[in-house]
Amino acid sequence: MRGMTNYFKIGKLVASHGLKGEMVLAHSLGQKSSLKGLEIIFIEENKDAFLPYFIREAKIKNENDTYISFEGIDTKEATRILLKREVWLNEKDFKKFAAGAAPISLLGFMIIDKGKEIGEVVEVIEQPHQILCKIMLGDKEALIPVHEGSLEKMDTKNRKLFLEIPDGLLELYRNA
């Protein structure tokens, strides 16, 4: 079982900025963020290995982007190894920085269907008219649509998502 519950993917380093090692972090935190007070982010080196990077400076670029620089990365060349890499936060920091209303805040929620726990949300994929929550059914990935029609109730305190999952959808994944 991957230690997914401790780390939450918030975005990706998409470009380098300037000559002093600054980069642009495209994030899905659901609000402008200068990540004020955040000291460490994690970058996935390879499956299951997260390396901590200490933030030197971060400032808002716009709604979805933050300029960020790390200790020890102070030239444009040095940013190359990090570009296009995904950025993760630990659970405590994630809860502090993700807007409550942002779809990404559903990470770690338990999906409940007809009173049964189906699985924990390990990834959130935003689409124009719905959100897809990826869960693991045994060792298979399943994408569960969340929209007005399927959402019964959301219990943020206990991190539970009550959905009406279309009949046959889970079987489709289980028998795939």
N, C-alpha and C positions, 0 to 999 in steps of 0.2 A: 504493500500500500504506500503510495507516494505521500510525503509529508505536506500535502497541498494545503492542509488546514492552517498551517502557520504562516504561509506567505500568500499575498494577494497581488495579482498582476494589475498594475495601474496604467501601464502604457509602454511606450517605446521611445528610445533615443533616435530621433529621425534625421537630425542634421547637426553639423558643427556650426558654430557661430563665432565669428571673430577669430583672433589668433592666439588667445590665451587659454584655450581649452574649454571654452564654453560650448554647451550643446543645447539643442532644443528637445525638450521632453514633451511628446504628445501624450496627454493623459486623458483618462475618462473618469475623472473624479466628480464630474457633474457641477463644478463651480470653478471660478478663477482661483488659482492657488499659487502662493509664493512658497508654499511648503514651510511656512514660518515655524521654527521650533523643531523641524525634522532634522535629525543629524545623520541618519544612515539610510541608504536605500540598498536594495540587493539586486544583483544582476546574475541571471542564471548562467553559469559557466557551461554546464552540461546537465543532463537530467539529474535532478536531486542535489546538485551542488550549487549553492547560492553564495556568491562572494559579496561581502559588504563593501560599499564605497561611502566614504565620508564626504558629506556635502560641504563645499567651501562657500558657495553662494548660490542662491536661487531667487529669481524674480519673475513676476508675471509678464508674459508676452501678450496673451489674450485668453479668452474663455477656456480653450483646450490645450494651450501650450505654455510651458514654463521654461525660461532660460535656466540652465543648471550647470554648475561646475563642481568638480570633485578634487579633493586633496590629492596631490601627486599626478594630476593630469593637467598640465599647464601649457601645452602647445596644441596647435591644430592637429599636428601629426599624431600626437598621443591619443586624440579622440577616436582615431580610426578604428581601434580595436573594439570600441564600445558602440559605434554607430549601428543602427538597426537591431540592437539588442533590446530585449524586453526588460522592463523595470518592475520590481516587486517591492512591496512593503510588508513588514511583519504585521500581525493581526492588530496589535494595540495601535500602531501608527495608522494603519488603514482605517480603523474605526474613527480615528480622530480627524482624518483628512477627507474621507469620502463624504460627499453630500448625502444626507439621508434619502433624498429623493432620486439620486442617480441610480440608474439600472445596475451599475457595478456594485452597488451596496447589497445586492442580493447574493453575492458570493458568500458561501458558507451557510446559507439558509437551507433548512431541510424541507424538501417538497413532500406535501401530504396530499394523497388522493384517496377519496372515500375512507378517510380515517386511518389509512395506512401510510407509514413512512416509506417513501420510494427511494430517496437518495439525496445527497447533499450537492448543492450547486457548486461545481468546480470551475465553470467558466460562464461568462455572460456575453452573448453575441447580440449586438443591437441591430435591428432591421427597421425599415421604415414604419411598419404598422404593428410590429410585435417585437418581443424580446425572446431569444432562444436561450434557455438555461441548459447547460450541459451537465448531466449527472452520469455516474457510473452505475450500470446495472450489472452486478457481478463484475466481469472484466470487460464488459462492452460499454461503449459510450452511447448515450441516448440524448437527443435534443428535444427538450420539452418546450412547446410554445407558451408564452405568457402574454395574454392580451385581455382586453375588457371582457371578452366572452368566457375566458377560462379561469380568470382569477376570482376566487370566492372570497378570500380573506388573507390579509397579511399581518402576521404577528411579529412586529419588529423586536419586541422585548425578548421573546423566546426564539427569535430567528427561525420562524416557520412560515412557509408559503403554502396556503391551502388552494389547490387547483382542481378544476374538473378536467382531467386528462381525457382526450377523446378515446372512446372505446377502441381497443385493438392496437393503439399506438405503442404501448409498452411491450405487448406480445411481439409486435413487429421487430422491435430491437432485440428482445430476448431470443427470438428464433432466427435472427439474422445469421 
